């Protein structure tokens, strides 16, 4: 007898699955450079400057120029590095980041050319756990990359990363349990459907704040960017990387930010749903989700422009002594309310 | 005389709430929101950047830029008489003057002598304006041009002809009261 670990709801033929996978991959990788230049421009505005505005109209071709620059660089590695791990580590980082994109629900099930097509990569009944599992693996990308570089700064950065990711994943997981208890499902599309009356960030506001804070730590963003910490660790775990492996790490980081933003949108901001009873046709759904993702992403940038980096012991005590008890309390209170 | 009362000038010091207390958490949250407001205000205000090659900051009338040599407007004779006071005043030692006698057939300056060679090495010049102060005939003044980058060092040695030529006004001048 085969044990089912997780139900994956397939109702499309295999070729639709492949097309969906390719479309999601292509769209996300078209959005990533735009997000990077968007971040740099918005960050500039927060600091009363323009940001990149020289390459192309309004500087939108800046990431293109940089990718070309990175691709032309000579590949090299330090003599102290471990060769094959040094090459594999960025691949692990980018593969896990891309795999996590599959779960973002961009819209409901649509009828396209007589086919039932769900506007998401996969709809698994373990939903958020899939993302956490991949986040757990992506930590190997950071850890191996830092360790195999054979550099002190990289190693320090990856050690910090290991501790940080483990600490904050607990709070992140606990913070969304409140939503899962309320929605009675782990499927992300199911969670969105459960928000048709009210978006979960209103009843689960504490959980939302905890999730957001833990997400900053999970994606190594300011004020929790101790993994990179350019002022003290040069560049953290990717200090020794240049050229395309560096771009792989960069894209993995931004893909992770898209995933986390999309998780926040799906779990707390009603996914493709619009407030005030507006019900647009189904093809609008992905754009609604994208707009919401960009809003959450802008908030990430806003926080980055505002808060200074925490000290390492502050990071640890904040994660374990404040965030984790709060998340547990939120879970317990929600459970009591739902049960009664 | 009464002894000094210590309690007289005791000022109440506002202390921050203790770390880890509820008041501390409240304060941290409040300060975070205040910080977010500060950065958002910068977005609303817009950038303060001056897009340099396209836009330039106007200079003040007394701005000390590249030097100019002057002629008398009526006679067209050079004001410089080759006295070398500017070269003597120059702390960077970047001015070189070689004087020659004016003759009735070849009259160049209004004085007895004129500057046969007048060179300023702008790669050494510190733009202190002492040459302008030292000059007894106001023959040399500081202009407003500060865009002097060039490809070779020898191109930065400005000769008398270059300094006498009408300077290109590349720099906007600040108006009165601006």
Interface residues (C-beta under 8 A of the other chain):
Chain A: X42 X44 X45 X46 X47 X48 X49 X50 X302 X303 X305 X306 X307 X322
Chain B: X25 X32 X35 X36 X38 X39 X40 X42 X43 X45 X46 X47 X48 X49 X51
